């Protein structure tokens, strides 16, 4: 899973990137003309995997991972994103990510004046949304123009369907509505999948609070009037105290826990963002236990056992015979596949079985 971290300059994006990836990206020079992206990988916190590791005492524990791409602060284009090469290049760098983390600033700092003159999370969210919409509109208009020429030469059902979809997209975008709000059939999704429109991507809005504002974390939606965003399709809202939580992330586990208790923070900023990202993207985890390791795997909710096998290795998918499946709670209680089999809670499942969150699976296959 690949996630892009975006936002205006001086909102704390790189601080949050460091918190998520235990990185050391320079947080003092962004907004000063740098254009390169920071790239890092985060291990997904997983209490279930920790318990399985403790139970089976394997040498190795392998967490699922998320790749984060932290881009420079987005300078406002004043509504001219479609005509700006720099803006288009910036937005194009986001096309291969699965979702966006949009960092908006809620902290005050007289040494770091907000580029818009004052702190206003709602305004900043809308500004970035508009930039994505302008970018998508430029692509749609260009493609419709080309389709018009192609349809004059030869009408096909495929081209007519694509034109119909894009006209709907154009109408929505001209009303400044993001494409993630539109409902599409599977066939329609397939027809426009190659475009990777930005306003169709899921977005997790992360409100960056001040150091002493941890009490606002659980009520950030109400605190900043973000009910509209929280209710939108494929949009989530989270909050972090970026500066202090980045410092906590660098501490030893026990020290970090005590520090969070003092601040009244129930879980780390990393865990909050990752868990909400999984929910937003509709992802779940399942687990495997090998001779030397326990491992978490990430798949889309609704995946079949065959697709889960393919997430491990194509050999598992091509040579799939069956899956031995034990629910997480049963595995924790019984402690082994053999005990689960004797108890009658181990299930033998075929290719089309839908994998559920937290299941422990042993795949049988031949090559």
N, C-alpha and C positions, 0 to 999 in steps of 0.2 A: 504494500500500500504506500502510495506517494502523496504527500500533502504539501501544498505551497503556503508559505506564511507571507501575508501581504498587509499593506496598510500605508498610511501617510508617513512622511518622515517624522522622527522624534516621538514615536508612540511606544517604543520599547520592544519592537519586533525581535531584534537580535538578542536582547536580554531573555525573552521568552524562548527563542531558539536555543540558547545556551542551557536554559532550564530543562528543556525537553530532551536535549541530546548530550548533556554534560559536556558541551562544547566550550570553546574559548574564542568565539567570534568577537572581534573588536566592536564594542558598543559606543565608542566615542567618535568614530569618524564617519559613520553612515549619515547621509544627508549632506555630505561634503563633496559629492561628485562621484563617489564610487558606484560602479555598475555591476560588479560581479556578485554572483549569488553565493551564499553559504549553504553547504550541503552536509547533513549529518543524519545519523541513524539512532533511533530511540528504541530501547527494549520496552515492551508493553508490560506494565505491572500486572501480575496475575496471581492472586492469592490461591486460587485453585491449583495452579501449577506448582506453587510453593508447597502446598500440602501433599500433593502427589510425590514430589521429590523427597520430602521428609519421610513419607510412608515407604517408598520403594528404595530409598537410599542409593540411588544410582550416582555414578561419578559425575555426571554432567546434567545440567539443566539448561534447556534452550528455549528462551522466550521468543514469542512472535516479535516482529520488528515493524517499525514505520519509518520511512525515509522522509525527512523534512527538508524543504528547499526554502531558504530565507532570502527573499529578494530585497533590493534596496527600496527605500521609501518612495512611494508613488507621488510624483509632483503633479499637481492639478493641471488638467489640459484646458480648462474653461470651455468644456463642451466640444472640443475639437479633436477628440481622440481618433476619429476615423481618418483625419488628415495628417496626423502626426506620426512620422516614421518612428520616432523614439517611443511614443506611447504604444504603437502597434508591436514594436519589438519587445517591449516590456510585457505586454499582455500575451504575446505569442509564447513566451517562456513558461506560461502557466498551462498551456494546452495539454501537456502530458501528465498533469497531476490528477489524482482521483477526487480531491476535495481541496477546499481553501480554508485556512485559518486566517480570518481577518481581524487583526489586532487594532483596537480603537483605544484611544487614550482617555482615561478618567482622572488621572493624577495631575496635580498642579506642581509646577516647578519653574520659579522665576528665572532660573539659569537656562532653561530649555523652553523658550516661548513656542507655543503651538503655531504651526505654519498657517493656520486659518485665523489666528488672532485670539482665540479663546477655546477652552475645552468644551466640546459638545459631542458626545458619542453618537447620538442619533444623526446629527448632520454628517459626521464622518462616514457612517455606514451608508447613508444615501449617496454621498459623493462617489464612493467606490463602486456602488451598484450601477450608477449612471455610466461610469467609465466602461464597465463590462458590457452594458447594454449597447453603448455606442459602438464598441468593437464588434459585437455580434451583428448589429444592424449593417455595418459596412460589409461584412462577409455575406450576409443574406442578400443585400441589394446587388452585389457583384455577381453572385451565383444566379439570381433571378434573371439578370440581364443576359447572361450566357445561355440560360435555359430557354429564354424567349427565342433566341436565334436557333437553337437546336430543335425546338418544337416546330419551327417553321419549315425545317428541312424534313423532319420525320417525326411523327407523333408516336410515342410508345407509352404503354401503361406505366412503366417505371418512371419515365421523365415527367409524365402528367402528375403522378403521385408526389414526386419530389417537389414539383412546382407548387402544388396545392399546399403541402406542408410549409414550404418556405413563405408563401403568401400569408399563411396564418402567423408564422413567426414574425414576419415584417409588421403585421398589424399590431401584434402585442408589443413589440419592441418600440414602435413609434409612439405607443402609449406609455413607454417607460416601464413596461412589465417584464420581469425576468422570465426567461424560457423555462426555468424550473417549475413555474406555476402552471404550465400547460400539460394537459394529459395527452399521452400518445399511446397508440397501440404498439404491440411488439413489432409489427411490420413497419410502422412509421419510424420507430426507434432505429430499426435496422437500416432504413433508407437514409437517415441523416447522421448516423453514428460517426462517420468519418470527419464531420465538421468540428467536433469537440467544442461546442459553444461554451463560452465562459459563464454566461448567466444561467446556464443549465446545471452547472456544477453545484454540489452541496457546499454550504458555507457554515463554518462554525465561527460565530462572532465571539472574540475573546476580549472582554473589557479589562484593561490594565489599570488596576487600582493603586492608590498610594500605599506606603508601607504600613500605616496605621489603620487601614480600612478593611481588614480581614473580615470584620463583622458583616460587611456588605456582600460577601461572596455568595451566600445562599439566597439573597434577595436582590441580586443585581438587576433583574428584569424590571421589578417594581421601582427600584431606586432611580433608574435612568429612563424609565418610560419606554422599555423595549418590548412591550407586549405584542406589537405588530410583527416584529421580527421573529419573536418566539413562536408565533402562531403560523408563520409561513411554511410552505412546503420545502423540505430539504434545507431548513435553516435552524441552527441551534445557537444558544447563547450560554456562554460560560464566563467566569471571572477569575482573575489571578491578581495577587499582589506581586507583580513581576520581579521587582528588584530584590525584595526580601525572600521570595520563594526560590529565586535563582541561587541565592546564598545558602538557603536551607538544602537545596538539591546537592550542594557540594559537600555537605557534612556526612559523617558516618551515620549509619542507619538509626542507631539508638539516639544519637544526639539530635538528628532530624526529627524523630518522633517526639522527643521532649519539647523541642522548639515549637513544633506545630501544636502541641497540647497547650503550651503557654499562650499561643496566638488564637486558640479556638478553631484551628483548621483541621477538619476531620481526615482529610486525605491530601496527598501532595498535588501540586499544580499539574504535574505530569499525569498522574492518575485521572484527575478530573478531565483534562483535555482529551486524553486517549479514550476514556470510557464514553465521553460524549461523541467523539469522532466515530467510534464503532457503532453507536446507536444511530447516528446520523446517516452513516453509509450502509446500515443494515448488515453489519458483519458479526459473525460469531466465532467462537474458538472451540476446537476439539483437541484431544490429547492422544499422544501415542507414547508407549513405554517400551523401549528397546532393551537390549542387553546392557547398555552402558549409559543410557540417557532417558530422560523424560522431556517431552517437547510439546509446545503449543503450536497449533496451526490455525491460520485465519482463513475463513471462507465466507462467501456471501450467504446470508440467511436464506434457506430454501434449497441449498445445494444438495445434490444426491450423494450417496455413498461413492458412486463412481467418480464424481467430480472431486470429492474429498480425497480419494485415492490419487487422482491426478495432481492435486496440490502438493503431494509428497514427491511423486516421481511418475513420469510417463509410463514406466514399466508396470507400476502398480495399477494404472488405469487400463493399459492394453491387456494385461494378463489377469485382470480382476476375476476372482472366483467367488469370494464371499467376504463379508465383514463381520467380525465378532465384536459386538457392541455391549458396553456396560455403562449404565448411567453413572454420573460422577458420584452422587451420594452413596450408591451401592458399592462402588469401588472403594471409597473411603472407609465404609463400614466393614467390608469383607477383606480387602487388602490384596486380592489377586484375581486374575482371570479364572484360575481353577476353582477358587472358592465361590466365585460368582456363578460359574457353571454348575457346581454342586448344589448351590442354593436355588438354581433355576431362574436367575435374573440376567444371565448372559443370553443375548439374542443373536441368532444367525440371520444376517440381513443381505439382501441382494442389491443389485446395481441402482435400482430406482428408489430405494429407501431414503427419506429425507433425514439428514443429519441434524441433531438437536444440540443446542448450546451445552458445552461441558462434557459431552460423551467421551468415553475412553474407548478407542477403537484399535483392534488388531486386524490388519488386512491380510487376507490369504490371496496369493496370486501365483501365476506361473509365467515363465519367460520363454 
